[in-house]
């Protein structure tokens, strides 16, 4: 059995091998490149494997799932977290939030809920403001906090973020510090936030963290903003790996493409997958579409 840290990145696909349109190829990504033998996945070479300090594999995840149109966050995240084809069930790709009709599926059937129901320790590492789930902002809800709420794991807020027992969805804490200046929330670098997440992961069979700024950067159409977003994630992953126990798996997966192609918005490109740790290459062979990570995680953890 394995213990897994699942890092979700919104709107990150595998793009063309063209630095003019693909910010991955112009960004400074020493951690990701180091994992993959100084290479980055592109549509020409979407599968990459490297055995360094930890075995690492990059691979594509089909986000279209047999449904016409451009993949969207609401149905894509539903598929990723439940193993059920959300777009097919809803009749089309939909986003950015989870459609009302699919919310019971996410709350009751997510991988987080199933791990908890199996009696295994699980953590949702994101901080959400106190009372957020009852606020107007929660009416248009993404799948990760919805799944965490259904699993009873939406428990980390300002105090946990201040104590470095939670991570901001934006990785760094600037937004929280500006909005709640009296909460004593410290500044944190992307690498420091990653170290916190790696430490938190040591106490659970499944730890889940969700980051959305990559999709926001992709929608900006700005090469500079997209590069900054990717470089922040790279530093964050460096911190994660510095503190992640060596027997843990790190799974990074997205819901659809966006940031890998400037000025395109959501793309038809495969979503990015990355697996780091013991038996990464063999395990990555189980992951081909957004429907595969949830049941694979349950098998690996022994909660199926």
Secondary structure by P-SEA (a helix, b strand, c coil): cbbbbbbbbcbbbbbccccccccccccccaaaaaacccccccccccbbbbbccbbbbbbbbbcccccccccccaaaaaaaacccccccccccccccccccccccccccccaaaaaaaacbbbbbccccccccccccccccccaaaaaaaaaccccccaaaaaaccccccccccaaaaaaccccccccccaaaaaaaaaaaaccccbbbbbbcaaaaaaaaccaaaaaaaaaaaaaaaaaaaacccccbbbbbbbcccccccccccccccccbbbbbccccccccccccccccaaaaaaaaaccc
